Amino acid sequence: MASPQNLHPSAGAYSNAAQIAARLNARAASSLPAVASVVQHYAMLLETAIKANASGRPGPNAPTGDYRRSWTYEFSTSGMTVEAVVGTNKPQGRRLEYGFVGADSLGRIYNQPPFPHVGPAVEQIRPAFLAAVGAVVGD
């Protein structure tokens, strides 16, 4: 198809952009179920790794296991979007991961060191997750 800026039929740029876009959309739609499966699987692995790291040093101690049990994942798909969120509903999560220095809302003074358990789990799972997604979509 001739470029809209050049109206002469024998001159101009030609493009197969519509065909390429259609092929990309078809490829994305056909790989969506496999990608969803990979995302859900690695969300479960991440949750498990976080729980393992939150079971004592160098992560936080877990005297009752309540904090460790609070870690869950939610998986969803919407159209061509696949999403998994791994998290906790416990307020101490950020404080345990990053530490806390200063006064809390009640005026108590803390000098709590960080006990990273989420970051190390993400770094542990990331290479295998990226490789699995790459294998599904064909790099």
C-alpha atoms as an extended CHARMM CRD file, in Angstrom:
* protein
*
       139  EXT
         1         1  MET       CA              0.0000000000        0.0000000000        0.0000000000  PROA      1               0.0000000000
         2         2  ALA       CA              1.3620000000        3.4340000000       -0.9110000000  PROA      2               0.0000000000
         3         3  SER       CA              2.2310000000        5.8410000000        1.8460000000  PROA      3               0.0000000000
         4         4  PRO       CA             -0.5780000000        8.3490000000        2.5530000000  PROA      4               0.0000000000
         5         5  GLN       CA              1.9160000000       11.1920000000        2.2470000000  PROA      5               0.0000000000
         6         6  ASN       CA              2.7740000000       10.1670000000       -1.3470000000  PROA      6               0.0000000000
         7         7  LEU       CA             -0.3390000000        9.8110000000       -3.4910000000  PROA      7               0.0000000000
         8         8  HSD       CA              1.4210000000        8.6210000000       -6.6340000000  PROA      8               0.0000000000
         9         9  PRO       CA              0.5370000000        4.9120000000       -7.0320000000  PROA      9               0.0000000000
        10        10  SER       CA              3.9490000000        3.8490000000       -8.3490000000  PROA      10              0.0000000000
        11        11  ALA       CA              5.9400000000        5.4900000000       -5.5640000000  PROA      11              0.0000000000
        12        12  GLY       CA              5.9260000000        5.2560000000       -1.8130000000  PROA      12              0.0000000000
        13        13  ALA       CA              6.5480000000        2.9390000000        1.0510000000  PROA      13              0.0000000000
        14        14  TYR       CA              4.8550000000       -0.3960000000        1.3510000000  PROA      14              0.0000000000
        15        15  SER       CA              4.1520000000       -2.1660000000        4.6030000000  PROA      15              0.0000000000
        16        16  ASN       CA              2.8300000000       -5.4560000000        5.8550000000  PROA      16              0.0000000000
        17        17  ALA       CA              2.3180000000       -4.0770000000        9.3720000000  PROA      17              0.0000000000
        18        18  ALA       CA             -1.2930000000       -5.2850000000        9.5340000000  PROA      18              0.0000000000
        19        19  GLN       CA             -0.2150000000       -8.8290000000        8.6990000000  PROA      19              0.0000000000
        20        20  ILE       CA              2.5840000000       -8.7520000000       11.2760000000  PROA      20              0.0000000000
        21        21  ALA       CA              0.2210000000       -7.3970000000       13.9370000000  PROA      21              0.0000000000
        22        22  ALA       CA             -2.3170000000      -10.1290000000       13.1770000000  PROA      22              0.0000000000
        23        23  ARG       CA              0.3620000000      -12.8230000000       13.4580000000  PROA      23              0.0000000000
        24        24  LEU       CA              1.6490000000      -11.4060000000       16.7500000000  PROA      24              0.0000000000
        25        25  ASN       CA             -1.8800000000      -11.2760000000       18.1820000000  PROA      25              0.0000000000
        26        26  ALA       CA             -2.5330000000      -14.8670000000       17.0900000000  PROA      26              0.0000000000
        27        27  ARG       CA              0.7530000000      -16.0060000000       18.6780000000  PROA      27              0.0000000000
        28        28  ALA       CA             -0.0680000000      -14.1870000000       21.9280000000  PROA      28              0.0000000000
        29        29  ALA       CA             -3.5380000000      -15.7470000000       22.0700000000  PROA      29              0.0000000000
        30        30  SER       CA             -2.2170000000      -19.2450000000       21.4120000000  PROA      30              0.0000000000
        31        31  SER       CA              0.4950000000      -18.9780000000       24.0860000000  PROA      31              0.0000000000
        32        32  LEU       CA             -1.7680000000      -17.3960000000       26.7330000000  PROA      32              0.0000000000
        33        33  PRO       CA             -2.8300000000      -20.6730000000       28.4400000000  PROA      33              0.0000000000
        34        34  ALA       CA              0.7790000000      -21.8550000000       28.7260000000  PROA      34              0.0000000000
        35        35  VAL       CA              1.9280000000      -18.4790000000       30.0470000000  PROA      35              0.0000000000
        36        36  ALA       CA             -0.9040000000      -18.4950000000       32.5880000000  PROA      36              0.0000000000
        37        37  SER       CA              0.1690000000      -21.9340000000       33.7620000000  PROA      37              0.0000000000
        38        38  VAL       CA              3.7930000000      -20.8090000000       34.1630000000  PROA      38              0.0000000000
        39        39  VAL       CA              2.8190000000      -17.6500000000       36.0540000000  PROA      39              0.0000000000
        40        40  GLN       CA              0.5740000000      -19.5600000000       38.4520000000  PROA      40              0.0000000000
        41        41  HSD       CA              3.2090000000      -22.2510000000       39.0360000000  PROA      41              0.0000000000
        42        42  TYR       CA              5.9580000000      -19.7490000000       39.8030000000  PROA      42              0.0000000000
        43        43  ALA       CA              3.6450000000      -17.7250000000       42.0710000000  PROA      43              0.0000000000
        44        44  MET       CA              3.1920000000      -20.8930000000       44.1310000000  PROA      44              0.0000000000
        45        45  LEU       CA              6.9550000000      -21.4760000000       44.1490000000  PROA      45              0.0000000000
        46        46  LEU       CA              7.5700000000      -17.8760000000       45.2350000000  PROA      46              0.0000000000
        47        47  GLU       CA              5.0360000000      -18.1800000000       48.0560000000  PROA      47              0.0000000000
        48        48  THR       CA              6.7320000000      -21.3850000000       49.2290000000  PROA      48              0.0000000000
        49        49  ALA       CA             10.2080000000      -19.8110000000       49.0810000000  PROA      49              0.0000000000
        50        50  ILE       CA              9.0480000000      -16.7720000000       51.0820000000  PROA      50              0.0000000000
        51        51  LYS       CA              7.4910000000      -19.0190000000       53.7170000000  PROA      51              0.0000000000
        52        52  ALA       CA             10.7020000000      -21.0340000000       53.9430000000  PROA      52              0.0000000000
        53        53  ASN       CA             12.7610000000      -17.8440000000       54.3210000000  PROA      53              0.0000000000
        54        54  ALA       CA             10.3580000000      -16.5520000000       56.9940000000  PROA      54              0.0000000000
        55        55  SER       CA             10.9690000000      -19.6270000000       59.1380000000  PROA      55              0.0000000000
        56        56  GLY       CA             14.0050000000      -18.3980000000       61.0520000000  PROA      56              0.0000000000
        57        57  ARG       CA             17.3700000000      -16.7720000000       60.5360000000  PROA      57              0.0000000000
        58        58  PRO       CA             18.6130000000      -15.1440000000       58.4080000000  PROA      58              0.0000000000
        59        59  GLY       CA             14.9220000000      -14.2980000000       57.8630000000  PROA      59              0.0000000000
        60        60  PRO       CA             12.4980000000      -13.4620000000       60.6640000000  PROA      60              0.0000000000
        61        61  ASN       CA             11.8460000000      -15.9250000000       63.4580000000  PROA      61              0.0000000000
        62        62  ALA       CA              8.4520000000      -17.5810000000       63.3190000000  PROA      62              0.0000000000
        63        63  PRO       CA              7.5900000000      -18.5780000000       66.8870000000  PROA      63              0.0000000000
        64        64  THR       CA              3.8910000000      -19.1750000000       66.1790000000  PROA      64              0.0000000000
        65        65  GLY       CA              3.8810000000      -19.5930000000       62.4030000000  PROA      65              0.0000000000
        66        66  ASP       CA              1.0610000000      -17.0410000000       62.0770000000  PROA      66              0.0000000000
        67        67  TYR       CA              3.1320000000      -14.6530000000       59.9500000000  PROA      67              0.0000000000
        68        68  ARG       CA              4.4260000000      -17.4510000000       57.7500000000  PROA      68              0.0000000000
        69        69  ARG       CA              0.8860000000      -18.7840000000       57.1750000000  PROA      69              0.0000000000
        70        70  SER       CA             -0.3050000000      -15.3190000000       56.1830000000  PROA      70              0.0000000000
        71        71  TRP       CA              1.6090000000      -15.4440000000       52.8780000000  PROA      71              0.0000000000
        72        72  THR       CA             -0.6670000000      -16.2670000000       49.9550000000  PROA      72              0.0000000000
        73        73  TYR       CA             -0.9100000000      -15.6770000000       46.2390000000  PROA      73              0.0000000000
        74        74  GLU       CA             -3.7720000000      -14.5400000000       44.0370000000  PROA      74              0.0000000000
        75        75  PHE       CA             -3.8390000000      -15.4250000000       40.3550000000  PROA      75              0.0000000000
        76        76  SER       CA             -5.9950000000      -13.7900000000       37.6910000000  PROA      76              0.0000000000
        77        77  THR       CA             -6.3400000000      -13.3980000000       33.9600000000  PROA      77              0.0000000000
        78        78  SER       CA             -8.1530000000      -10.6640000000       32.1020000000  PROA      78              0.0000000000
        79        79  GLY       CA             -8.1120000000      -10.5960000000       28.3360000000  PROA      79              0.0000000000
        80        80  MET       CA             -4.4670000000      -10.9390000000       27.3350000000  PROA      80              0.0000000000
        81        81  THR       CA             -3.1860000000      -10.1000000000       30.8310000000  PROA      81              0.0000000000
        82        82  VAL       CA             -1.9580000000      -12.7130000000       33.2890000000  PROA      82              0.0000000000
        83        83  GLU       CA             -1.1890000000      -11.6350000000       36.8410000000  PROA      83              0.0000000000
        84        84  ALA       CA             -0.1530000000      -13.2190000000       40.1080000000  PROA      84              0.0000000000
        85        85  VAL       CA              0.2860000000      -11.2720000000       43.3350000000  PROA      85              0.0000000000
        86        86  VAL       CA              2.1450000000      -12.8330000000       46.2560000000  PROA      86              0.0000000000
        87        87  GLY       CA              1.7090000000      -11.0630000000       49.5680000000  PROA      87              0.0000000000
        88        88  THR       CA              0.7050000000      -10.9730000000       53.1970000000  PROA      88              0.0000000000
        89        89  ASN       CA             -2.0210000000       -9.1590000000       55.0780000000  PROA      89              0.0000000000
        90        90  LYS       CA              0.1460000000       -8.8270000000       58.1900000000  PROA      90              0.0000000000
        91        91  PRO       CA              1.2900000000       -5.2810000000       59.0400000000  PROA      91              0.0000000000
        92        92  GLN       CA              4.7390000000       -6.4230000000       60.1920000000  PROA      92              0.0000000000
        93        93  GLY       CA              5.7180000000       -7.6310000000       56.7090000000  PROA      93              0.0000000000
        94        94  ARG       CA              7.4690000000       -4.4430000000       55.5710000000  PROA      94              0.0000000000
        95        95  ARG       CA              9.1230000000       -3.9330000000       58.9510000000  PROA      95              0.0000000000
        96        96  LEU       CA             10.5090000000       -7.4680000000       58.9710000000  PROA      96              0.0000000000
        97        97  GLU       CA             11.7770000000       -7.2310000000       55.3720000000  PROA      97              0.0000000000
        98        98  TYR       CA             13.3610000000       -3.7670000000       55.5760000000  PROA      98              0.0000000000
        99        99  GLY       CA             13.8870000000       -3.1650000000       59.2990000000  PROA      99              0.0000000000
       100       100  PHE       CA             12.6860000000       -0.2020000000       61.3230000000  PROA      100             0.0000000000
       101       101  VAL       CA             14.5130000000        2.5350000000       63.2050000000  PROA      101             0.0000000000
       102       102  GLY       CA             12.6390000000        5.1990000000       65.1300000000  PROA      102             0.0000000000
       103       103  ALA       CA              9.4470000000        5.6850000000       67.0860000000  PROA      103             0.0000000000
       104       104  ASP       CA              6.2350000000        3.8860000000       66.2330000000  PROA      104             0.0000000000
       105       105  SER       CA              2.7610000000        5.4080000000       66.4860000000  PROA      105             0.0000000000
       106       106  LEU       CA              2.7120000000        4.7040000000       70.2420000000  PROA      106             0.0000000000
       107       107  GLY       CA              6.0570000000        6.4350000000       70.8150000000  PROA      107             0.0000000000
       108       108  ARG       CA              8.0520000000        3.2400000000       71.3960000000  PROA      108             0.0000000000
       109       109  ILE       CA             11.6150000000        3.4590000000       70.0740000000  PROA      109             0.0000000000
       110       110  TYR       CA             12.9010000000        0.6560000000       67.8620000000  PROA      110             0.0000000000
       111       111  ASN       CA             16.1850000000       -0.2480000000       66.2340000000  PROA      111             0.0000000000
       112       112  GLN       CA             15.0070000000       -3.3810000000       64.4560000000  PROA      112             0.0000000000
       113       113  PRO       CA             17.3680000000       -4.8170000000       61.8370000000  PROA      113             0.0000000000
       114       114  PRO       CA             16.0180000000       -6.0750000000       58.5120000000  PROA      114             0.0000000000
       115       115  PHE       CA             15.3530000000       -9.7810000000       58.0850000000  PROA      115             0.0000000000
       116       116  PRO       CA             15.0540000000      -10.0940000000       54.3030000000  PROA      116             0.0000000000
       117       117  HSD       CA             12.8820000000      -12.9930000000       53.2320000000  PROA      117             0.0000000000
       118       118  VAL       CA             10.9330000000      -11.6920000000       50.2170000000  PROA      118             0.0000000000
       119       119  GLY       CA             13.8150000000      -10.2200000000       48.2020000000  PROA      119             0.0000000000
       120       120  PRO       CA             15.9830000000      -13.3390000000       48.4400000000  PROA      120             0.0000000000
       121       121  ALA       CA             13.0180000000      -15.5140000000       47.4140000000  PROA      121             0.0000000000
       122       122  VAL       CA             12.3520000000      -13.3320000000       44.3660000000  PROA      122             0.0000000000
       123       123  GLU       CA             16.0130000000      -13.5070000000       43.3370000000  PROA      123             0.0000000000
       124       124  GLN       CA             15.9700000000      -17.2810000000       43.8070000000  PROA      124             0.0000000000
       125       125  ILE       CA             12.8530000000      -17.7880000000       41.6340000000  PROA      125             0.0000000000
       126       126  ARG       CA             13.4700000000      -15.0890000000       38.9800000000  PROA      126             0.0000000000
       127       127  PRO       CA             15.9450000000      -16.9390000000       36.6660000000  PROA      127             0.0000000000
       128       128  ALA       CA             13.8190000000      -20.0800000000       36.4010000000  PROA      128             0.0000000000
       129       129  PHE       CA             10.6340000000      -18.0250000000       35.9080000000  PROA      129             0.0000000000
       130       130  LEU       CA             12.1680000000      -15.9550000000       33.1060000000  PROA      130             0.0000000000
       131       131  ALA       CA             13.5260000000      -19.1040000000       31.4390000000  PROA      131             0.0000000000
       132       132  ALA       CA             10.1210000000      -20.8050000000       31.6490000000  PROA      132             0.0000000000
       133       133  VAL       CA              8.2840000000      -17.8160000000       30.1640000000  PROA      133             0.0000000000
       134       134  GLY       CA             10.9430000000      -17.5370000000       27.4610000000  PROA      134             0.0000000000
       135       135  ALA       CA             10.4960000000      -21.2130000000       26.5840000000  PROA      135             0.0000000000
       136       136  VAL       CA              6.7250000000      -20.7840000000       26.2950000000  PROA      136             0.0000000000
       137       137  VAL       CA              6.7930000000      -17.6860000000       24.1120000000  PROA      137             0.0000000000
       138       138  GLY       CA              9.8190000000      -18.7900000000       22.1050000000  PROA      138             0.0000000000
       139       139  ASP       CA             12.2300000000      -16.0280000000       23.1430000000  PROA      139             0.0000000000
